Amino acid sequence: MVTVRPYTREDADAAYQLRRLAFGGPAQRSATPPEHPDAWRGLVADDDTGLVGFLRIWAYHQFFGGKAVPMGGIASVAVQPHARGNGVAGSLLTESLSVMREAGQVISALYPYVIPPYRRYGWEHVGTTELALLTLSGLASTPRSSVALRPAVQEDLDDIHECYLRTASTVDGMIDRSAPGFDLTWLVERDVVTVAPGPHGIRGYLNADRPDGKRLRAYDLVADDLDTAHALLRQLAGWAGTLTDARIRVLGHTLDLAVPGGLRRGLEVHDFMLRVVDLPAAVAARGWPAVAESKPFTVDIEVADPHAPWQSGRWRLVHEDGVVAAEPGGSGALQLTTRALGPWYAGSATAAALRTAGLLTGDPAAGVALDRLTGAPHPVHMAETF
């Protein structure tokens, strides 16, 4: 018999050893692990042999439609070898849905090591985290810029975060880095941290590391305008005499449009999955710019969600004046499985694609209206892994 309960400090050693067994790490954990009490909550599963399962829920906010939606980041899902195949992970995932709903985390994201268990409980692929390769010699043709650059200082931290948010809020899937688990001092503690001051704060910044003295890894290259992007790219070009290329994390589409000759995309790609935890609250929390200027319309859906029964049943999605609400009732013209909700909410897949995948059935005309709400399909992207 497996019992799922909240993680406590007394579980720290057993949970660490279980995570080490599953994912690797030092045999001994730090005596004082860097844990922020508001950054994450955990669940553990016990049977008569002791602790056999662990799951962590990070408290994040993820941008959709320009608004930061409360999101539970599922991580460190681990089960003791002797207990695998007995529903331990499923029990943890099912309980996590209630825990996230109670905490107001209306959606949930995760990076899967294995896919079938997460699909079984309602998560589905919606987007990627990506590293690209930037050939430094190719940056020599970057146009010269009049934007001045300087090293960052600690006092720039808030302005750097605001600069990041101006870009992140325009990319569905990005995390807003406001949660307690984000110690933003890393933004100004890299080996290279350069800012472009503007009349109202920071208009762009670049941070990068030399992790082994040989490679250059750029984490953020963020710019409010093309002239600032060129100034930061020319700084990277200054490494061409020492290095041939740099790894760079892809944030939105600025790099593709600003880099002469483009990037070598797909150097490292990680897919992430999304799940809607509380449909009416998730709809209320999201922005809906795709229909901001549209006339009022409704879409009737019926959701089948055995693991989150509070959102099973018929809902009417009502759009008026750029605001969308999910109200109980309607005809159920479209039928969606749990797995369909994540790609629909993210705007990563059309109703036609969901229909082809067997995740949606019903009125094709209602499917067209469903796509209008999110502007599907479009890329969904996250910078962080967890």
C-alpha positions as CSV (number, residue, x, y, z in Angstrom):
1,M,0.0,0.0,0.0
2,V,1.5,3.3,-1.1
3,T,0.7,6.5,0.8
4,V,1.5,10.0,-0.7
5,R,2.1,12.9,1.7
6,P,3.9,16.3,1.7
7,Y,7.7,16.3,1.9
8,T,9.2,17.4,5.2
9,R,12.7,18.3,6.2
10,E,13.0,14.9,7.9
11,D,12.7,13.4,4.4
12,A,15.7,15.3,3.1
13,D,18.4,12.5,3.3
14,A,16.2,9.7,1.9
15,A,14.8,12.0,-0.8
16,Y,18.3,13.0,-1.8
17,Q,19.6,9.5,-2.0
18,L,16.6,8.5,-4.2
19,R,17.2,11.4,-6.5
20,R,20.9,10.6,-6.7
21,L,20.1,7.0,-7.6
22,A,17.8,8.2,-10.3
23,F,19.7,11.2,-11.7
24,G,23.3,10.9,-10.4
25,G,25.2,13.2,-8.0
26,P,27.6,13.1,-5.0
27,A,27.1,10.2,-2.6
28,Q,26.7,12.7,0.3
29,R,24.5,15.7,0.1
30,S,25.5,19.1,1.5
31,A,24.7,19.5,5.2
32,T,22.9,22.7,4.4
33,P,21.3,22.4,1.0
34,P,20.3,25.7,-0.7
35,E,16.6,25.3,-0.2
36,H,14.2,28.2,-0.4
37,P,11.0,27.4,1.6
38,D,8.7,29.2,-0.9
39,A,10.6,28.1,-4.0
40,W,9.2,24.5,-4.2
41,R,7.1,22.0,-2.4
42,G,7.6,18.2,-2.5
43,L,5.6,15.1,-2.3
44,V,6.9,11.7,-1.1
45,A,5.4,8.2,-1.4
46,D,5.9,5.7,1.4
47,D,5.2,2.0,1.6
48,D,6.1,-0.6,4.3
49,T,9.8,-0.4,3.2
50,G,10.0,3.4,3.7
51,L,10.3,6.3,1.2
52,V,9.9,4.9,-2.3
53,G,9.0,8.0,-4.4
54,F,9.6,11.7,-4.6
55,L,8.4,14.7,-6.7
56,R,9.2,18.4,-6.6
57,I,6.8,21.2,-7.6
58,W,8.6,24.5,-8.4
59,A,6.6,27.7,-8.1
60,Y,7.0,29.6,-11.4
61,H,5.1,32.0,-13.7
62,Q,5.1,31.3,-17.4
63,F,4.1,33.8,-20.1
64,F,1.2,33.1,-22.3
65,G,-0.4,35.8,-24.3
66,G,1.8,38.4,-22.6
67,K,0.6,37.5,-19.1
68,A,2.6,35.6,-16.5
69,V,0.5,32.5,-15.6
70,P,1.1,30.7,-12.3
71,M,2.8,27.4,-13.2
72,G,3.9,24.3,-11.3
73,G,7.2,23.0,-12.6
74,I,7.3,19.3,-12.0
75,A,10.8,18.0,-11.5
76,S,12.9,15.2,-9.8
77,V,10.2,12.5,-10.2
78,A,12.0,9.4,-8.8
79,V,10.9,6.0,-7.7
80,Q,12.9,3.3,-5.9
81,P,13.8,0.4,-8.4
82,H,11.9,-2.2,-6.4
83,A,8.7,-0.1,-6.4
84,R,8.7,0.7,-10.1
85,G,5.7,-0.5,-12.1
86,N,3.4,-0.3,-9.1
87,G,1.8,3.1,-9.8
88,V,4.0,5.1,-7.4
89,A,4.8,7.8,-10.0
90,G,1.1,8.0,-11.0
91,S,0.1,8.4,-7.4
92,L,2.5,11.3,-7.0
93,L,1.5,13.0,-10.3
94,T,-2.2,12.6,-9.4
95,E,-1.7,14.2,-6.0
96,S,0.4,16.9,-7.5
97,L,-2.6,18.1,-9.5
98,S,-4.6,18.7,-6.3
99,V,-1.7,20.4,-4.6
100,M,-1.0,22.7,-7.6
101,R,-4.7,23.6,-7.9
102,E,-4.9,24.5,-4.2
103,A,-1.8,26.7,-4.6
104,G,-3.3,28.5,-7.6
105,Q,-0.8,27.0,-10.1
106,V,-3.3,26.7,-12.9
107,I,-0.9,25.1,-15.4
108,S,2.0,22.7,-15.1
109,A,5.2,22.1,-17.1
110,L,7.9,19.5,-17.0
111,Y,10.9,18.1,-19.0
112,P,10.3,14.3,-19.5
113,Y,12.9,11.7,-19.1
114,V,10.3,9.2,-20.2
115,I,7.2,10.3,-22.1
116,P,4.4,7.7,-21.6
117,P,3.8,8.2,-17.9
118,Y,3.3,11.9,-18.3
119,R,1.0,11.6,-21.2
120,R,-1.0,9.1,-19.3
121,Y,-1.7,11.8,-16.6
122,G,-2.4,14.6,-19.1
123,W,0.9,16.4,-20.0
124,E,1.8,16.8,-23.7
125,H,4.6,18.3,-25.7
126,V,4.2,22.0,-26.5
127,G,7.6,23.6,-26.9
128,T,11.4,23.5,-26.6
129,T,14.5,24.9,-24.9
130,E,17.3,25.3,-27.4
131,L,21.0,26.1,-27.6
132,A,22.4,27.3,-30.9
133,L,26.0,27.5,-32.3
134,L,27.2,30.9,-33.3
135,T,30.2,31.1,-35.6
136,L,32.2,34.1,-34.3
137,S,34.1,34.9,-37.5
138,G,30.8,35.3,-39.2
139,L,29.9,38.2,-36.9
140,A,32.6,40.4,-38.5
141,S,30.0,41.7,-40.9
142,T,27.7,42.8,-38.2
143,P,26.9,46.5,-38.8
144,R,28.6,49.0,-36.5
145,S,26.5,50.4,-33.7
146,S,26.4,53.7,-32.0
147,V,25.1,52.1,-28.7
148,A,27.6,52.3,-25.9
149,L,28.3,49.3,-23.7
150,R,29.8,48.9,-20.2
151,P,30.3,46.1,-17.6
152,A,27.3,45.5,-15.4
153,V,27.2,46.3,-11.7
154,Q,25.0,45.0,-8.9
155,E,22.9,48.1,-9.1
156,D,21.8,47.2,-12.6
157,L,20.1,44.0,-11.5
158,D,16.5,45.3,-11.4
159,D,16.9,47.0,-14.8
160,I,18.4,43.9,-16.3
161,H,15.4,41.9,-15.1
162,E,13.0,44.5,-16.5
163,C,14.9,44.3,-19.9
164,Y,14.6,40.5,-19.9
165,L,10.8,40.7,-19.1
166,R,10.2,43.0,-22.1
167,T,11.5,40.3,-24.3
168,A,10.2,37.2,-22.4
169,S,6.7,38.5,-22.2
170,T,6.4,38.4,-26.0
171,V,7.4,34.7,-26.2
172,D,4.8,32.2,-25.2
173,G,6.3,29.7,-22.7
174,M,9.1,31.9,-21.2
175,I,9.4,32.0,-17.4
176,D,9.3,35.4,-15.8
177,R,12.1,34.7,-13.3
178,S,10.2,36.3,-10.4
179,A,9.8,33.2,-8.2
180,P,11.8,32.8,-4.9
181,G,13.8,30.0,-6.6
182,F,15.4,32.5,-8.9
183,D,18.4,34.1,-7.4
184,L,18.9,36.8,-10.0
185,T,22.4,37.7,-8.8
186,W,23.6,35.1,-11.4
187,L,22.7,37.7,-14.0
188,V,25.6,39.9,-13.0
189,E,28.0,37.3,-11.7
190,R,28.9,35.5,-15.0
191,D,32.4,35.8,-16.5
192,V,31.1,38.3,-19.0
193,V,28.2,40.7,-18.2
194,T,27.7,43.7,-20.5
195,V,24.9,46.1,-20.5
196,A,23.7,48.8,-22.9
197,P,22.4,51.7,-20.9
198,G,19.5,53.6,-22.3
199,P,17.6,56.8,-21.3
200,H,15.1,54.8,-19.2
201,G,17.3,51.9,-17.8
202,I,18.9,49.0,-19.6
203,R,18.1,48.6,-23.3
204,G,20.0,45.4,-23.7
205,Y,22.5,43.0,-22.0
206,L,24.7,40.0,-22.6
207,N,26.0,37.5,-20.1
208,A,28.3,34.6,-20.8
209,D,30.8,32.2,-19.1
210,R,34.1,30.5,-20.0
211,P,33.2,27.2,-18.2
212,D,36.5,25.5,-19.0
213,G,38.6,28.3,-20.3
214,K,38.1,27.0,-23.9
215,R,34.4,27.4,-24.7
216,L,32.2,30.5,-24.6
217,R,28.6,30.0,-23.5
218,A,26.2,32.9,-23.8
219,Y,23.1,32.6,-21.6
220,D,21.2,35.8,-22.4
221,L,21.5,38.2,-25.3
222,V,18.6,40.5,-25.0
223,A,18.0,43.7,-26.9
224,D,15.2,46.2,-27.2
225,D,16.2,47.2,-30.7
226,L,18.4,46.2,-33.6
227,D,21.1,48.7,-32.9
228,T,21.6,47.4,-29.4
229,A,21.6,43.8,-30.7
230,H,24.3,44.7,-33.2
231,A,26.4,46.3,-30.4
232,L,26.2,43.1,-28.3
233,L,26.9,40.8,-31.3
234,R,30.0,42.8,-32.2
235,Q,31.2,42.3,-28.6
236,L,30.9,38.5,-29.2
237,A,32.8,39.0,-32.5
238,G,35.7,40.2,-30.4
239,W,36.3,36.6,-29.3
240,A,36.9,35.4,-32.9
241,G,40.7,35.6,-32.5
242,T,40.6,33.2,-29.6
243,L,37.6,31.0,-30.3
244,T,35.8,29.7,-33.4
245,D,32.3,29.6,-32.1
246,A,30.1,30.2,-29.1
247,R,27.1,28.3,-27.7
248,I,24.2,30.6,-27.2
249,R,20.8,30.1,-25.6
250,V,17.9,31.0,-27.9
251,L,15.5,33.6,-26.5
252,G,12.8,34.4,-28.9
253,H,13.7,35.3,-32.5
254,T,16.0,38.4,-32.2
255,L,19.1,36.4,-32.9
256,D,17.8,34.8,-36.1
257,L,16.9,38.2,-37.5
258,A,20.0,40.1,-36.3
259,V,22.9,37.6,-36.8
260,P,24.6,37.9,-40.2
261,G,24.4,34.5,-41.8
262,G,22.1,33.1,-39.1
263,L,22.6,30.5,-36.4
264,R,23.2,26.8,-36.5
265,R,20.0,25.9,-34.7
266,G,19.4,22.7,-32.9
267,L,22.8,22.2,-31.2
268,E,20.9,21.1,-28.1
269,V,17.1,20.9,-27.9
270,H,15.0,19.8,-25.0
271,D,11.3,19.3,-25.4
272,F,9.0,20.3,-22.5
273,M,5.4,19.3,-21.8
274,L,2.4,21.3,-20.5
275,R,-0.8,20.4,-18.7
276,V,-3.8,22.5,-17.8
277,V,-4.5,22.0,-14.1
278,D,-7.5,24.3,-13.6
279,L,-9.2,25.2,-16.9
280,P,-11.4,28.2,-15.9
281,A,-8.6,29.7,-13.7
282,A,-6.0,29.1,-16.5
283,V,-8.2,30.8,-19.1
284,A,-8.7,33.8,-16.8
285,A,-4.9,34.1,-16.2
286,R,-3.8,34.0,-19.8
287,G,-3.6,36.9,-22.2
288,W,-5.5,36.6,-25.5
289,P,-3.9,39.1,-28.0
290,A,-4.9,37.0,-31.0
291,V,-8.6,38.0,-30.5
292,A,-8.1,41.4,-29.0
293,E,-9.8,43.2,-31.9
294,S,-12.3,40.4,-32.7
295,K,-16.0,40.5,-32.4
296,P,-17.5,38.4,-29.5
297,F,-17.8,34.7,-30.1
298,T,-18.1,31.4,-28.2
299,V,-16.6,27.9,-28.4
300,D,-18.3,25.0,-26.7
301,I,-16.0,22.2,-25.5
302,E,-16.2,19.1,-23.5
303,V,-13.2,17.9,-21.5
304,A,-12.5,14.4,-20.3
305,D,-10.0,14.5,-17.4
306,P,-10.1,11.5,-15.1
307,H,-7.2,12.8,-13.0
308,A,-8.5,16.3,-12.5
309,P,-12.2,15.8,-12.3
310,W,-12.9,19.4,-11.3
311,Q,-12.3,20.4,-15.0
312,S,-14.1,17.5,-16.6
313,G,-17.4,18.2,-18.4
314,R,-18.8,20.9,-20.7
315,W,-17.4,24.4,-20.8
316,R,-18.3,27.5,-22.9
317,L,-15.3,29.6,-23.9
318,V,-16.6,33.1,-24.2
319,H,-14.6,35.9,-25.9
320,E,-15.6,39.5,-25.5
321,D,-13.5,42.7,-25.7
322,G,-10.3,40.7,-25.7
323,V,-11.2,38.8,-22.6
324,V,-11.8,35.1,-22.6
325,A,-13.7,33.2,-19.8
326,A,-14.5,29.5,-19.4
327,E,-18.0,29.1,-18.1
328,P,-19.7,25.8,-17.2
329,G,-22.2,24.5,-19.8
330,G,-22.6,24.7,-23.5
331,S,-23.3,22.0,-26.1
332,G,-19.9,20.3,-26.0
333,A,-19.4,20.7,-29.7
334,L,-15.8,19.8,-29.4
335,Q,-14.5,17.0,-27.3
336,L,-11.0,17.3,-25.9
337,T,-8.9,14.8,-24.0
338,T,-6.7,16.0,-21.2
339,R,-3.6,15.8,-23.4
340,A,-5.3,18.2,-25.9
341,L,-5.6,21.0,-23.4
342,G,-1.9,21.8,-23.1
343,P,-1.2,22.2,-26.8
344,W,-4.4,24.2,-27.2
345,Y,-3.7,26.5,-24.3
346,A,-0.1,27.1,-25.5
347,G,-1.1,27.6,-29.1
348,S,1.4,25.1,-30.3
349,A,-1.0,22.9,-32.2
350,T,-4.2,23.5,-34.3
351,A,-7.4,21.7,-33.7
352,A,-6.8,19.9,-37.0
353,A,-3.5,18.6,-35.6
354,L,-5.1,17.5,-32.4
355,R,-7.8,15.8,-34.3
356,T,-5.3,13.9,-36.4
357,A,-3.5,12.8,-33.2
358,G,-6.8,11.5,-31.8
359,L,-6.9,14.1,-29.0
360,L,-10.0,16.1,-30.3
361,T,-13.3,15.2,-32.0
362,G,-16.4,17.1,-32.9
363,D,-17.5,20.1,-35.0
364,P,-14.7,21.3,-37.4
365,A,-16.1,24.8,-37.4
366,A,-15.7,24.9,-33.7
367,G,-12.1,23.8,-34.1
368,V,-11.5,26.8,-36.3
369,A,-12.9,29.1,-33.6
370,L,-10.7,27.3,-31.0
371,D,-7.6,28.2,-33.1
372,R,-8.7,31.8,-33.3
373,L,-8.4,32.2,-29.5
374,T,-4.6,31.4,-29.4
375,G,-3.5,32.2,-32.9
376,A,-2.3,28.6,-33.3
377,P,0.0,27.3,-34.4
378,H,3.1,29.2,-33.2
379,P,6.4,28.3,-31.5
380,V,6.5,28.0,-27.8
381,H,9.8,28.4,-26.1
382,M,11.3,28.3,-22.6
383,A,14.9,29.4,-21.7
384,E,15.3,27.5,-18.4
385,T,15.3,23.8,-17.6
386,F,14.4,22.5,-14.1
